[in-house]
């Protein structure tokens, strides 16, 4: 299977209504103060100019929405996810590996809850503001590098950003890990295969300007289970909803296999 192409846009007219509803729900639910007209104007600017709209970006910054939203994502979302995920990343004899750990903020919160060391890997140059934490052993990583020996690997909402998620799964399967913990936001009846990429583009190009690829690699929970089945058997599935700073729920899947 060839890598998915990165995308810079979607057929926004098809999802504009659901997009506006999703943004409104996050702002109202999380108590983010904003002008009453913000969502309608934001949606219009994106429809007219795309997700890199300077007008949309200016609105988010000048209104204070960007700062408040990012704070909720960094703190409230990370705490909620750490509470949920930590029980699945404790008790191993070797440090768990957080693969593609971003700035390691979530990694540190998980480590604080488990009280155990976590090895965090991120692509070289992808983040220049790694959170320093004595419980985190940060290792710069390049595609094709061997992963550390470990019992458990965590993939925290990263697979749907990968142009070639199969390459990540192959890397995971080449390790000694017997447990794979995967966090994803899945396609469902409320969040379609068109709406998810639109929200990704908003978060990565409008609200912020991140280096994460936006690709069409979202799947339903059942499709992720099938995709990840070569690693092992699904032994745990749960949902976290609502997720602070996000309009969609998270799904947690834990797979296990015999020692290799």
Protein Blocks (a to p, Z undefined) as FASTA:
>chain_A
ZZddddfbdcfklmmmmmmmmmmmmmmmnopacdfklmmmmmmmmmmnojmlmklmmmmm
mnommmmmmmmmmmmmmmmmmmmmmmmmghiabdcddehklnolmmmmmmmmnopacddd
ddehkaccbccdfkbccddddehiacdddfbdcdehklmmpmblmlmmmmmmmmmbfbdc
dddddddfklcfklmmmmmmmmmmmmpccfbdcddfbccfklmmmmmmmnmccfbdcddd
ddehiabdcdddddddddZZ
